[in-house]
Amino acid sequence: MDHVLRSGNGPTKWTYATGLSADVATGAYDFRDDEAGEVPSLLREASASGSVEDTTDMMRTLLRRWGGYDDADDRWRTFAANVAVMYRRFLTVPPTPVLDVLTELVAQSTEALKDELAIAAYVADSVASTWAIDVHTHLFPPSHDTLMLWGIDALLTYHYLVAEYLMTAPVAPEAFLVHLH
């Protein structure tokens, strides 16, 4: 694997996006932040506090700065509070493993559906209560080209083909996207 740097017994560091890497041996990883670089500062601040309320305030601050957050909307306040509780779980000593949290989330968010009517009702309810739906256009036949914005002749505009291309392309994703605009 070209992206992995080997050290000793096996791979410890890999590049997961242009200019960003993770190191399993040290637990360090790179990520991008906005120009102000406020995410690390706010996370460090929240980590120092033992209060879920402080962490919730930090989450609300981030969401407000990124736009779209509305204090008047219960869904946003609930979302910020839920993220804060999850984040605090990773700060416990010893920290809660991420997979344990994910297993709990899946167990809480799945339902056993017995028949087709129950499935149809659940899907209808889920769609009706979802803020946004990601339409995977590559699942549609070519006849839906107006819905997809690009027809079958422009397959490289499909996100999954672009992702496949960028895995082996000699161009960085940022440079590729500049040429699309």
C-alpha positions as CSV (number, residue, x, y, z in Angstrom):
1,M,0.0,0.0,0.0
2,D,1.7,3.2,-1.2
3,H,0.1,5.4,1.4
4,V,1.4,3.5,4.4
5,L,4.7,4.2,6.1
6,R,6.1,1.1,7.7
7,S,8.0,1.1,11.0
8,G,9.2,-2.0,12.8
9,N,6.5,-4.7,12.8
10,G,4.0,-3.1,10.5
11,P,2.3,0.0,9.2
12,T,1.8,2.8,11.7
13,K,1.0,5.8,9.6
14,W,-1.1,6.3,6.5
15,T,-2.4,9.1,4.4
16,Y,-6.2,9.2,4.3
17,A,-6.6,12.4,2.3
18,T,-4.3,14.8,0.5
19,G,-2.0,16.2,3.2
20,L,-3.8,14.4,6.1
21,S,-2.5,11.3,7.9
22,A,-3.1,9.2,10.9
23,D,-0.6,7.3,13.1
24,V,-1.9,4.2,14.9
25,A,1.2,3.9,17.1
26,T,0.9,7.4,18.6
27,G,-2.9,7.9,18.2
28,A,-2.2,11.2,16.4
29,Y,-4.1,12.3,13.3
30,D,-4.3,15.4,11.1
31,F,-7.5,17.2,10.2
32,R,-8.5,20.5,8.6
33,D,-10.1,23.3,10.4
34,D,-11.5,26.5,9.2
35,E,-9.1,29.5,8.8
36,A,-9.7,30.6,12.4
37,G,-8.5,27.2,13.7
38,E,-11.1,27.2,16.5
39,V,-12.1,23.5,16.6
40,P,-8.9,22.4,18.4
41,S,-9.1,25.3,20.9
42,L,-12.7,24.7,21.7
43,L,-12.2,20.9,22.1
44,R,-9.2,21.5,24.4
45,E,-11.3,24.0,26.4
46,A,-14.2,21.5,26.6
47,S,-11.8,18.7,27.6
48,A,-10.4,20.7,30.5
49,S,-13.9,21.3,31.9
50,G,-15.7,18.5,33.7
51,S,-19.0,19.9,32.8
52,V,-21.4,18.5,30.1
53,E,-23.0,22.0,30.1
54,D,-19.7,23.6,29.1
55,T,-19.2,21.0,26.4
56,T,-22.7,21.6,25.1
57,D,-22.0,25.4,25.0
58,M,-18.8,24.7,23.0
59,M,-20.8,22.5,20.5
60,R,-23.4,25.3,20.1
61,T,-20.7,27.8,19.6
62,L,-19.1,25.8,16.8
63,L,-22.5,25.1,15.1
64,R,-23.4,28.8,15.3
65,R,-20.1,29.9,13.7
66,W,-20.4,27.4,10.9
67,G,-23.9,28.7,10.1
68,G,-27.4,27.2,10.1
69,Y,-27.6,26.7,13.9
70,D,-30.7,28.2,15.4
71,D,-31.1,28.4,19.3
72,A,-34.8,28.7,18.8
73,D,-35.0,25.3,17.2
74,D,-35.2,22.4,19.7
75,R,-33.7,20.0,17.2
76,W,-30.5,22.0,17.1
77,R,-30.3,22.3,20.9
78,T,-30.9,18.6,21.3
79,F,-28.3,17.8,18.7
80,A,-25.6,19.9,20.4
81,A,-26.5,18.4,23.8
82,N,-26.3,14.8,22.4
83,V,-22.9,15.5,20.7
84,A,-21.6,16.9,23.9
85,V,-22.7,13.9,25.9
86,M,-21.0,11.6,23.4
87,Y,-17.8,13.6,23.4
88,R,-17.7,13.6,27.2
89,R,-17.8,9.8,27.1
90,F,-14.5,9.8,25.1
91,L,-12.9,11.9,27.8
92,T,-13.6,9.5,30.7
93,V,-10.8,7.7,32.4
94,P,-10.4,5.2,30.9
95,P,-12.0,6.5,27.7
96,T,-15.1,4.7,26.3
97,P,-14.1,2.9,23.1
98,V,-15.7,4.4,20.0
99,L,-17.0,1.0,18.9
100,D,-18.8,0.6,22.2
101,V,-20.6,3.9,21.7
102,L,-21.4,3.0,18.1
103,T,-22.8,-0.4,19.1
104,E,-25.1,1.3,21.7
105,L,-26.2,3.8,19.1
106,V,-27.1,1.1,16.6
107,A,-28.9,-0.9,19.2
108,Q,-31.0,2.2,20.2
109,S,-31.8,3.3,16.6
110,T,-32.8,0.0,15.0
111,E,-36.2,-1.6,15.1
112,A,-37.3,-5.1,14.2
113,L,-39.9,-4.8,11.5
114,K,-42.1,-7.8,11.1
115,D,-43.9,-7.3,7.7
116,E,-44.0,-5.1,4.6
117,L,-46.6,-2.8,6.0
118,A,-44.4,-2.1,9.1
119,I,-41.4,-1.5,6.9
120,A,-43.4,0.9,4.6
121,A,-44.8,2.8,7.6
122,Y,-41.3,3.1,9.2
123,V,-39.7,4.3,5.9
124,A,-42.5,6.9,5.4
125,D,-42.1,8.1,8.9
126,S,-38.3,8.3,8.6
127,V,-38.5,10.2,5.3
128,A,-41.1,12.6,6.7
129,S,-39.0,13.4,9.7
130,T,-35.6,13.7,7.9
131,W,-34.2,17.2,7.4
132,A,-32.3,16.3,4.2
133,I,-32.2,13.3,1.9
134,D,-29.0,12.3,0.0
135,V,-30.2,11.1,-3.3
136,H,-27.7,8.7,-4.7
137,T,-28.1,9.5,-8.4
138,H,-25.9,6.6,-9.6
139,L,-28.8,4.3,-8.6
140,F,-31.1,5.9,-11.2
141,P,-31.3,4.7,-14.8
142,P,-30.1,7.0,-17.6
143,S,-33.7,8.1,-18.2
144,H,-33.5,10.2,-15.1
145,D,-30.8,12.4,-16.5
146,T,-32.6,15.7,-15.8
147,L,-32.9,14.7,-12.2
148,M,-29.2,13.9,-12.0
149,L,-28.2,17.2,-13.7
150,W,-25.7,15.3,-15.9
151,G,-26.6,12.5,-18.3
152,I,-25.1,9.1,-18.7
153,D,-22.5,10.7,-21.1
154,A,-20.9,12.6,-18.2
155,L,-20.4,9.7,-15.8
156,L,-17.3,11.2,-14.3
157,T,-19.5,13.7,-12.5
158,Y,-20.9,10.9,-10.4
159,H,-19.3,11.0,-7.0
160,Y,-18.4,7.4,-6.7
161,L,-16.5,7.4,-10.0
162,V,-14.8,10.6,-9.1
163,A,-13.7,9.0,-5.8
164,E,-12.4,5.9,-7.7
165,Y,-10.5,8.1,-10.1
166,L,-8.9,10.2,-7.3
167,M,-7.6,7.1,-5.6
168,T,-5.1,6.6,-8.4
169,A,-5.1,10.0,-10.1
170,P,-1.9,12.0,-10.4
171,V,-3.8,15.1,-9.3
172,A,-4.8,16.1,-5.7
173,P,-8.6,16.3,-5.0
174,E,-8.3,20.1,-4.4
175,A,-6.7,20.7,-7.8
176,F,-9.3,18.4,-9.5
177,L,-12.2,20.3,-8.0
178,V,-10.8,23.6,-9.1
179,H,-11.1,22.4,-12.7
180,L,-14.8,21.5,-12.3
181,H,-15.9,25.1,-11.5
